[in-house]
Amino acid sequence: MSAVRVLVGTKKGAFILTSDGSRTHWDVSGPHFPGWEVYHVKGSPIDPNRLYASQTSGWFGQVIQRSSDGGQTWEPAGSNGFVYDGVPGTHKWYDGTPHPWEFKRVWHLEPSLTNPDTVYAGVEDAALFCSTDAAQTWQELPGLRGHVSGPSWQPGAGGLCLHTILLDPRDANRMIIAISAAGAFRTDDAGKTWRAINRGLKSAGIPDPDAEVGHCVHHIAMHRSRPRALFMQKHWDVMRSNDAGESWQEVSGNLPTDFGFVIDVHAHEPNTIYVVPIKSDSEHYPPEGKLRVYRSRTGGDEWEALTNGLPQRDCYVNVLRDAMAIDSLDPCGVYFGTTGGQVYVSANAGDKWTAAVRDLPPVLSVEVQTLP
Amino acid sequence: MIHVVLPQHLRTLARVGREVALQVEGSATQRSVLDALEAQYPMLRGTIRDSATQQRRPLVRFFACEQDLSNEPPDAPLPDAVATGREPFLIVGAMAGG
């Protein structure tokens, strides 16, 4: 019988939740790396026992942990090995003055689709790094930060973070990344050169609402079978692109609010997407105290609230940008974690929800692996 | 042997107890002690001082013999009591909440 393994990063360690394919009973292991912030844990798509974890601390810096047995044991692959290429230069600070690039932490780890020893890291201050030796050493892909707009990038409230890395399953040279608050960028030559792909985004919070860069993109999702279709949760607005980011159209439709952080795509229906609306950028909790996942079966615009099993009163948690994941069983499972420490699971594509755990530290990220 | 006391987070990272004993070549200084510590526990590289600049991380402090040695030059001799192993060299995470 198949099984799933849910990898949860929290403010005070990592947790691993396992269940058989029924996804009704959960074993919880952890905390791994207790007391450290774990921004992200993710497994290799071709070797599911190979996991990488971003373990970080304001005191002691950045550690990348690696497991070769599905998270039963871990070894530190290296500490604080992220050094910007060349002379780092400056980006813009919150007040508009030039500010030197300073490495702070790894937000997102994206293992290669073809080699378990190759992994990409999206970091703050925004840059993309790659390791080809299972996270022991890291090299920056400097073409991204060298984009002509780089010196104008400005942090969002969470910092100048590169939080989304999408690898195109049909084109090894194509990669899409997103930075708060610079926007989305695409490479078609394996990271040597990059183009801003923000046409169609409108952001009222910047001087030129449809500027080429400067947009606070919160997350982007892609379905493996249709990599040219992209779905974006921007600071405000849910967006869709049908041409690998060349242009974007708003698909917020009838959402109660189009602010939010997460967005993801159904495992078997590439036009079915999920978001969790959050009231506003100054009130990071669900509207009306009701935690609702919204699902669109039409690739946006028409949304239905999914509430069965989710708290519908007095709920004031947030769901952060990397804290939703979808397994590939049929029906697919949908998972998300909250800043209140709950990890909610739906084993039927969102129709009904249960809490796999309720009292973890604030959840920073959720990934899921579907195991044979 | 020089005795070094690590903060909790670095003990779990290095998988050691509260204190480690180090054989330090030459005179005992912050630099020689940290060099020996990182050689014996490579996973600690970069967690106490910056890997490139060798500067102490801002929220890490060095105490010994009831003195704050954090801002002493890295090549200054450590107190004799530390060099002879009678007192430990303490690596401390600066106090902060959360």
Interface residues (C-beta under 8 A of the other chain):
Chain A: F33 P34 G35 W36 S57 G58 W59 F60 G61 Q62 V63 P76 G78 S79 N80 G81 V83
Chain B: P7 Q8 H9 L10 T12 L13 M43 L44 R45 G46 T47 I48 D50 S51 A52 R57 L59 V60 G93 A94 A96
